[in-house]
Amino acid sequence: MKAKLISVTGVWILILIFGSCEKDELETQDFSESFNNGMIKSYSSEAVLKWNNAILVIDDLFPPPAEAKIYTMVTLAMHDALNNIVPKYETYALNNSSVNAKDLSKKNISHVADAAVAQAAHDVLIALYPSSTESANDLLSSSLAAITNDEYKQKGIEIGQNAASAILTKRQNDIPLGFSTYNEGSVPGTHQSNYMPWLMENAPIWPANAVYASNLAQLTPFGIKTSNQFRARPPYAIDSPEYTADYEETNRLGCTGCTERTAEQTQLGTFWIENLSSSMNRIGRLLAVNKNLNGWETARLLAITQMAQIDAIISSFEGKYHYKYWRPITAIRAGDSDGNDNTSSDLAWTTDFVTPPTPEYPSTHAETGGAAAEVFKLFFGTDNISFSMTSPYYLPGVEKDISSFSQVANEAALSRIYIGYHFRNAVEQGLLEGRKLGKYVYNNNLREL
C-alpha cells in the first residue's frame, strides 16, 4: 500500500515538476521573442534603403524580365541576410531555422545588420551586373568603414556572404534570356515580328523577325508554383464584336498623333512607360520611409514586391507565347485582311514608343501592376494610402498624386492602350491575373515566423 501510495504521490510530484518546466520554457520563449522584436524594431531601414538605391544603376538598361530578376535577387539577399541574424520572417534561399540571436543586443545589432545587408547586396549585384562592380565596391567600402565594432562587423560580413551565395546557388541553373527569330507565319491573329526595329537584323543583339524571351515560361518562378498557375483566359476571336471594339479603341487612342486621345491620356501613357519593377520599387521605398518601417520590415516589403514582379512577368510571358496573339501595330495594318468585316487597315499606323518584341496577350505591365497593388494592399492592410510619385526617366519633374494602390494598377494597365501596345482585353485580363498572383505570392512567401 505504501509503495503504491508513494508511486501515486511520485507521479503527481513529477507532473507538477513538468508543469513548472513547461511554464518556465514558455516564459523564456516569450521573453526571447519580445527581446528579439525589440532589437528588430530598433534597427532602422537606412542601410536597406541605401543598398536598394544602389540597384538603380540597372534602371532603363534591360528589358522588364532581366531588370526585375536582378531587383528580386538583390532584395531577397538583403532580406535573407537580416533574417539570419534575427529570424523574424521566412527566408528564400538561406535557411535560418537554427539561428540563435542570444549574443546580440540593441547596442550591437546595427553593426552586424549593416555589414550583412551591405555584403549580401554587393555580392549579388556585381554577380548579376558586373558593370556595377566599381560603384558597388566603393559603396561597400564606405559602408563597412562606418562600422566600428570589428567582431560584429565580421560576423555580419559572413552572414551577408552566405545569403548572397545561397541565392546565387539556388538560381544558378536559370535559363538565359535573349532574342530569337520568330517565324509563326502570317495567319490573322497570330503574332508576327513584322514591325521595326525587330523586323530587321541588328547583329549581334537580335536577329531578323526577333522576339524576346520566348523561353521565359521555363524559368523557375520565385514565389508561385508554376508559370501557368495564373494563365489568363483565351483572348477574343478576331471576328468577334468584343475584338472589334478593342481594335477600334486602340486604333483611335494608341497611335502617334491620335487626335482623339486627350492630353491626360497621353501623359498617362508616358508616365507609366518605364519598367514597373523600378516604379514599384520606388513606391516601396517611399512607403517604407512614410510609414517608418524598420529594417526587417523594409527588406521584406521590397523583396516580396519584387518577387511578385518577376513572377507576374514569368506568368504573363507564359500566356503570351501560349496564345501567340498579335500586337495592335500588326493587327491595325492588316485590318482589311483579318477576316473581320468591321475592321479596316491603316498601313501607316504606328506608335510613339517602340512596340515590344513579344506577343500581345496578356499585358505584362497590367499583370505586374496588379500584382504589386495586391502585395502593397496586403502588407499595409488597406488599399487607400495616399502619396505622390514621379516618373524620372520619361517625364522628369512631373509628379502624380496617388490615393490608392488600385489607382496605380489601373493607370499602369490603361497606359498601355494609350501608347498602342495593347488591346483592352489584354490589360483587363493581365490586371485580373496579376491581383490573383500577388495575393498568392504574399500569402505563401516570406511569412512571419
C-alpha positions as CSV (number, residue, x, y, z in Angstrom):
1,M,0.0,0.0,0.0
2,K,2.8,2.4,0.9
3,A,4.6,1.6,-2.2
4,K,1.5,2.3,-4.3
5,L,0.9,5.5,-2.4
6,I,4.4,6.7,-2.9
7,S,4.1,5.8,-6.5
8,V,1.0,7.9,-6.9
9,T,2.4,10.7,-5.0
10,G,5.6,10.5,-7.0
11,V,3.6,10.7,-10.2
12,W,1.9,13.8,-9.0
13,I,5.1,15.4,-8.0
14,L,6.6,14.6,-11.4
15,I,3.6,16.1,-13.1
16,L,4.0,19.2,-11.0
17,I,7.6,19.4,-11.9
18,F,6.9,19.0,-15.6
19,G,4.2,21.7,-15.4
20,S,6.7,24.1,-13.8
21,C,9.2,23.4,-16.6
22,E,6.7,24.0,-19.3
23,K,5.7,27.3,-17.7
24,D,9.4,28.3,-17.5
25,E,10.0,27.4,-21.1
26,L,7.0,29.4,-22.3
27,E,8.1,32.4,-20.2
28,T,11.6,32.1,-21.6
29,Q,10.3,31.9,-25.1
30,D,8.0,34.9,-24.6
31,F,11.0,36.9,-23.2
32,S,13.2,35.8,-26.2
33,E,10.6,36.8,-28.7
34,S,10.0,40.1,-27.0
35,F,13.7,40.8,-26.8
36,N,14.3,39.9,-30.4
37,N,11.4,42.0,-31.5
38,G,12.8,44.9,-29.5
39,M,16.1,44.6,-31.3
40,I,14.4,44.4,-34.7
41,K,12.3,47.5,-34.0
42,S,15.4,49.4,-33.0
43,Y,17.1,48.8,-36.4
44,S,16.3,51.5,-38.9
45,S,15.8,51.0,-42.7
46,E,18.7,53.2,-43.6
47,A,21.2,50.5,-44.8
48,V,18.5,48.6,-46.6
49,L,17.3,51.7,-48.5
50,K,20.9,52.8,-49.2
51,W,21.7,49.4,-50.9
52,N,18.3,49.3,-52.5
53,N,19.2,52.6,-54.1
54,A,22.4,51.0,-55.5
55,I,20.3,48.8,-57.7
56,L,19.1,51.9,-59.6
57,V,22.2,51.5,-61.8
58,I,20.3,48.9,-63.8
59,D,17.2,51.0,-64.4
60,D,16.2,51.6,-68.1
61,L,19.1,49.3,-69.3
62,F,17.3,46.0,-69.6
63,P,14.0,44.5,-70.8
64,P,11.5,44.0,-67.9
65,P,12.3,40.3,-67.2
66,A,16.0,40.9,-66.8
67,E,15.6,44.0,-64.7
68,A,13.0,42.5,-62.4
69,K,15.1,39.4,-61.9
70,I,18.1,41.5,-60.7
71,Y,15.9,43.6,-58.4
72,T,14.3,40.4,-57.0
73,M,17.6,38.6,-56.2
74,V,19.3,41.6,-54.6
75,T,16.4,42.5,-52.4
76,L,15.9,38.8,-51.4
77,A,19.6,38.6,-50.5
78,M,19.2,41.5,-48.1
79,H,16.0,40.0,-46.6
80,D,17.7,36.6,-46.1
81,A,20.7,38.2,-44.5
82,L,18.7,40.1,-41.9
83,N,16.6,37.0,-41.1
84,N,19.8,35.0,-40.5
85,I,20.8,37.5,-37.8
86,V,17.4,37.5,-36.0
87,P,14.8,35.2,-37.6
88,K,11.6,37.2,-38.0
89,Y,10.4,36.0,-41.4
90,E,10.7,33.0,-43.6
91,T,13.8,33.2,-45.9
92,Y,14.0,32.4,-49.6
93,A,17.4,30.7,-50.0
94,L,19.5,30.8,-46.8
95,N,17.9,28.6,-44.1
96,N,17.5,30.3,-40.7
97,S,15.9,27.5,-38.7
98,S,19.0,27.1,-36.4
99,V,20.0,30.7,-36.0
100,N,20.4,31.9,-32.4
101,A,20.5,35.6,-31.6
102,K,21.4,35.3,-27.9
103,D,24.7,37.2,-28.3
104,L,23.0,40.3,-29.9
105,S,21.5,43.4,-28.3
106,K,20.2,46.8,-29.3
107,K,23.7,48.1,-28.9
108,N,25.4,45.8,-31.4
109,I,22.5,44.7,-33.8
110,S,23.3,47.5,-36.2
111,H,26.9,46.5,-36.5
112,V,26.0,43.0,-37.7
113,A,23.0,44.0,-39.7
114,D,24.6,46.9,-41.6
115,A,27.5,44.7,-42.6
116,A,25.3,41.8,-43.6
117,V,23.0,43.9,-45.7
118,A,25.9,45.6,-47.5
119,Q,27.8,42.4,-48.2
120,A,24.7,40.5,-49.4
121,A,23.5,43.2,-51.7
122,H,27.0,43.9,-53.1
123,D,27.8,40.3,-53.9
124,V,24.6,39.6,-55.7
125,L,24.6,42.9,-57.6
126,I,28.1,42.6,-59.0
127,A,27.5,38.9,-59.9
128,L,24.4,39.8,-61.9
129,Y,25.6,43.1,-63.3
130,P,29.4,43.2,-63.4
131,S,29.4,46.7,-64.8
132,S,28.3,47.9,-61.3
133,T,31.4,46.5,-59.6
134,E,33.3,49.7,-59.2
135,S,30.5,51.7,-57.7
136,A,29.3,48.7,-55.6
137,N,32.9,48.2,-54.3
138,D,33.1,51.9,-53.3
139,L,29.7,51.7,-51.5
140,L,30.7,48.6,-49.7
141,S,34.0,50.1,-48.5
142,S,32.3,53.2,-47.1
143,S,29.5,51.1,-45.6
144,L,31.9,48.7,-43.8
145,A,34.3,51.6,-42.8
146,A,31.4,53.2,-40.8
147,I,31.0,50.1,-38.6
148,T,33.3,50.4,-35.6
149,N,32.9,47.0,-33.9
150,D,35.2,44.7,-35.9
151,E,33.9,41.5,-34.3
152,Y,30.3,42.1,-35.2
153,K,31.2,43.6,-38.5
154,Q,33.0,40.4,-39.5
155,K,30.0,38.3,-38.3
156,G,27.7,40.4,-40.5
157,I,30.1,40.1,-43.5
158,E,30.0,36.3,-43.2
159,I,26.2,36.3,-43.0
160,G,25.9,38.6,-46.0
161,Q,28.3,36.4,-48.0
162,N,26.3,33.3,-47.1
163,A,23.0,35.0,-48.0
164,A,24.4,36.1,-51.4
165,S,25.9,32.7,-52.1
166,A,22.7,30.9,-51.2
167,I,20.6,32.8,-53.6
168,L,23.1,32.7,-56.4
169,T,23.5,29.0,-56.0
170,K,19.7,28.4,-55.9
171,R,19.3,30.3,-59.2
172,Q,22.5,29.1,-60.9
173,N,20.7,27.0,-63.4
174,D,18.3,29.7,-64.6
175,I,18.0,29.8,-68.3
176,P,19.5,32.9,-70.2
177,L,17.1,35.4,-71.6
178,G,17.6,36.8,-75.1
179,F,16.3,37.4,-78.6
180,S,15.4,34.7,-81.1
181,T,13.9,34.6,-84.6
182,Y,10.1,34.0,-84.5
183,N,8.5,32.6,-87.7
184,E,4.9,31.7,-86.9
185,G,3.6,32.5,-90.4
186,S,1.1,35.2,-91.3
187,V,-2.2,33.8,-90.0
188,P,-4.5,36.7,-88.8
189,G,-4.5,36.9,-85.1
190,T,-1.1,35.3,-84.7
191,H,1.9,37.3,-83.6
192,Q,4.3,38.4,-86.3
193,S,7.6,40.2,-85.9
194,N,6.9,42.4,-88.9
195,Y,7.4,45.8,-87.3
196,M,10.5,47.8,-86.8
197,P,13.1,47.6,-85.4
198,W,12.6,43.9,-84.8
199,L,11.8,43.2,-88.5
200,M,15.4,43.8,-89.5
201,E,18.5,42.1,-88.0
202,N,20.6,44.1,-85.6
203,A,23.6,41.8,-85.1
204,P,24.7,40.7,-82.6
205,I,21.9,42.0,-80.4
206,W,18.9,40.4,-82.3
207,P,18.2,38.5,-85.5
208,A,15.6,39.4,-88.1
209,N,12.0,38.9,-87.1
210,A,13.1,38.9,-83.5
211,V,11.1,38.2,-80.3
212,Y,12.4,38.4,-76.7
213,A,12.4,35.7,-74.1
214,S,10.2,33.2,-75.9
215,N,11.5,30.6,-73.3
216,L,10.7,32.6,-70.2
217,A,7.9,30.2,-69.2
218,Q,10.7,27.7,-68.5
219,L,12.3,29.9,-65.8
220,T,11.5,28.6,-62.4
221,P,9.2,31.1,-60.6
222,F,10.3,32.7,-57.3
223,G,7.0,32.6,-55.3
224,I,4.4,30.8,-57.4
225,K,4.3,27.1,-58.2
226,T,4.4,27.1,-62.0
227,S,4.5,29.6,-64.8
228,N,1.0,28.7,-66.0
229,Q,-0.6,28.8,-62.5
230,F,-2.3,32.1,-63.3
231,R,-2.7,31.8,-67.0
232,A,-5.3,34.3,-68.4
233,R,-8.4,33.0,-70.2
234,P,-8.1,32.8,-74.0
235,P,-8.2,36.1,-75.9
236,Y,-11.1,37.2,-78.1
237,A,-11.5,35.7,-81.5
238,I,-10.7,38.3,-84.1
239,D,-14.1,38.1,-85.8
240,S,-15.9,38.8,-82.5
241,P,-17.7,42.1,-81.6
242,E,-15.5,42.3,-78.5
243,Y,-12.3,42.2,-80.5
244,T,-13.8,44.8,-82.9
245,A,-14.5,47.2,-80.0
246,D,-11.0,46.8,-78.6
247,Y,-9.4,47.2,-82.1
248,E,-11.2,50.4,-82.7
249,E,-10.3,51.8,-79.3
250,T,-6.6,51.2,-79.6
251,N,-6.7,52.4,-83.3
252,R,-8.2,55.7,-82.1
253,L,-6.2,56.2,-78.9
254,G,-2.9,54.4,-79.3
255,C,-1.3,55.9,-82.4
256,T,1.3,58.6,-83.0
257,G,-0.6,61.9,-83.1
258,C,-4.0,60.3,-82.3
259,T,-6.4,63.3,-82.4
260,E,-9.0,61.6,-80.1
261,R,-6.5,60.9,-77.3
262,T,-6.7,63.5,-74.6
263,A,-3.7,65.3,-73.2
264,E,-4.3,63.5,-69.9
265,Q,-4.3,60.1,-71.6
266,T,-1.1,61.0,-73.5
267,Q,0.6,61.9,-70.2
268,L,-0.7,58.8,-68.5
269,G,0.8,56.6,-71.3
270,T,4.2,58.3,-71.0
271,F,4.2,58.4,-67.2
272,W,3.9,54.6,-66.9
273,I,6.1,53.6,-69.8
274,E,9.1,52.6,-67.7
275,N,9.7,49.0,-66.3
276,L,7.3,48.6,-63.4
277,S,9.9,46.8,-61.3
278,S,11.6,50.2,-61.0
279,S,8.3,52.0,-60.4
280,M,7.1,49.6,-57.8
281,N,10.5,49.6,-56.1
282,R,10.3,53.4,-55.7
283,I,6.8,53.2,-54.3
284,G,8.0,50.6,-51.8
285,R,10.9,52.8,-50.8
286,L,8.6,55.8,-50.4
287,L,6.2,53.8,-48.2
288,A,8.9,52.4,-46.0
289,V,10.0,56.0,-45.2
290,N,6.5,57.4,-44.9
291,K,5.4,54.5,-42.6
292,N,8.6,54.5,-40.6
293,L,9.3,50.8,-41.2
294,N,12.2,49.2,-39.5
295,G,15.0,47.5,-41.5
296,W,13.4,44.0,-41.3
297,E,10.0,45.3,-42.5
298,T,11.5,47.3,-45.3
299,A,13.6,44.4,-46.5
300,R,10.6,42.1,-46.5
301,L,8.4,44.7,-48.3
302,L,10.9,45.3,-51.1
303,A,11.7,41.6,-51.5
304,I,8.1,40.4,-51.6
305,T,7.2,43.2,-54.0
306,Q,9.9,42.2,-56.4
307,M,9.2,38.5,-56.1
308,A,5.7,39.3,-57.2
309,Q,7.0,41.4,-60.1
310,I,9.3,38.7,-61.6
311,D,6.6,36.0,-61.2
312,A,4.0,38.2,-62.8
313,I,6.4,38.7,-65.7
314,I,7.0,34.9,-66.0
315,S,3.3,34.3,-65.8
316,S,2.4,36.8,-68.4
317,F,5.1,35.6,-70.8
318,E,3.8,32.1,-70.4
319,G,0.5,33.3,-71.6
320,K,2.0,35.4,-74.4
321,Y,3.8,32.5,-76.0
322,H,0.9,30.1,-75.3
323,Y,-1.7,32.2,-77.1
324,K,0.7,34.0,-79.6
325,Y,-1.7,36.9,-80.1
326,W,-0.8,39.7,-82.5
327,R,0.1,43.2,-81.5
328,P,-2.0,46.2,-82.5
329,I,0.7,47.5,-84.8
330,T,0.4,44.3,-86.8
331,A,-3.4,44.0,-86.5
332,I,-4.3,47.5,-87.5
333,R,-2.1,47.5,-90.5
334,A,-3.8,44.2,-91.6
335,G,-7.3,45.2,-90.8
336,D,-8.6,44.6,-94.3
337,S,-7.4,41.1,-94.5
338,D,-8.1,39.7,-91.0
339,G,-11.4,38.1,-91.7
340,N,-13.3,40.7,-89.7
341,D,-15.6,42.9,-91.9
342,N,-15.8,45.6,-89.3
343,T,-12.1,46.4,-89.2
344,S,-10.1,48.4,-91.7
345,S,-6.4,48.8,-92.4
346,D,-4.2,51.7,-91.7
347,L,-0.9,50.9,-93.3
348,A,0.8,53.9,-91.8
349,W,-0.4,53.2,-88.2
350,T,2.5,53.5,-85.7
351,T,3.1,54.3,-82.0
352,D,5.1,56.9,-80.1
353,F,7.2,54.3,-78.4
354,V,8.7,51.1,-79.9
355,T,6.3,48.2,-79.5
356,P,8.0,45.4,-77.5
357,P,9.1,42.3,-79.5
358,T,6.7,39.9,-77.8
359,P,3.1,38.6,-78.4
360,E,0.4,40.9,-77.1
361,Y,-1.8,38.9,-74.7
362,P,-1.9,39.3,-71.7
363,S,-0.3,42.6,-70.8
364,T,2.8,42.2,-68.7
365,H,2.5,45.8,-67.5
366,A,-1.0,45.2,-66.3
367,E,-0.1,41.9,-64.6
368,T,2.9,43.3,-62.8
369,G,0.9,46.4,-61.7
370,G,-1.9,44.3,-60.4
371,A,0.5,42.0,-58.5
372,A,2.3,44.9,-56.8
373,A,-1.0,46.6,-55.9
374,E,-2.2,43.4,-54.2
375,V,1.1,43.0,-52.3
376,F,1.0,46.6,-51.0
377,K,-2.6,46.3,-50.0
378,L,-2.0,43.1,-48.0
379,F,1.2,44.4,-46.4
380,F,-0.3,47.6,-45.2
381,G,-3.8,46.3,-44.6
382,T,-5.6,48.8,-46.8
383,D,-5.8,49.8,-50.4
384,N,-6.2,53.5,-49.6
385,I,-2.9,55.1,-48.9
386,S,-2.0,58.5,-50.4
387,F,1.4,59.5,-51.7
388,S,3.0,61.3,-54.6
389,M,5.4,59.9,-57.1
390,T,7.4,60.9,-60.2
391,S,8.5,59.2,-63.4
392,P,12.1,60.3,-63.6
393,Y,13.1,58.7,-66.9
394,Y,10.4,59.9,-69.4
395,L,8.6,62.8,-67.7
396,P,11.2,64.2,-65.3
397,G,9.7,66.7,-62.8
398,V,6.1,65.6,-63.4
399,E,4.5,64.5,-60.1
400,K,1.4,62.3,-59.7
401,D,-0.8,62.2,-56.7
402,I,-1.9,58.7,-55.8
403,S,-4.8,57.9,-53.5
404,S,-4.8,54.1,-53.6
405,F,-2.8,51.1,-54.8
406,S,-5.7,50.2,-57.1
407,Q,-5.1,53.6,-58.9
408,V,-1.5,52.6,-59.5
409,A,-2.5,49.3,-61.0
410,N,-5.4,50.7,-63.1
411,E,-3.4,53.6,-64.5
412,A,-0.4,51.4,-65.4
413,A,-2.7,49.0,-67.2
414,L,-4.7,51.6,-69.1
415,S,-1.5,53.4,-70.1
416,R,-0.7,50.5,-72.5
417,I,-3.8,51.3,-74.6
418,Y,-2.8,54.9,-74.9
419,I,0.7,54.1,-76.2
420,G,-0.7,51.5,-78.6
421,Y,0.9,48.4,-77.1
422,H,-2.3,46.5,-76.2
423,F,-6.0,46.0,-76.7
424,R,-8.2,46.5,-73.6
425,N,-8.9,42.8,-73.1
426,A,-5.1,42.2,-72.6
427,V,-4.8,44.8,-69.9
428,E,-8.0,43.8,-68.1
429,Q,-7.1,40.1,-68.0
430,G,-3.5,40.9,-67.1
431,L,-4.7,43.1,-64.2
432,L,-7.1,40.3,-63.0
433,E,-4.4,37.6,-63.1
434,G,-1.8,39.9,-61.5
435,R,-4.0,40.5,-58.5
436,K,-4.5,36.8,-58.0
437,L,-0.8,36.2,-58.4
438,G,0.1,39.0,-56.0
439,K,-2.2,37.6,-53.3
440,Y,-0.7,34.1,-53.7
441,V,2.9,35.3,-53.5
442,Y,2.2,37.4,-50.4
443,N,0.3,34.7,-48.6
444,N,2.8,31.9,-49.3
445,N,6.3,33.5,-49.1
446,L,8.5,35.4,-46.6
447,R,5.8,35.0,-43.9
448,E,6.3,35.9,-40.3
449,L,7.6,33.0,-38.3
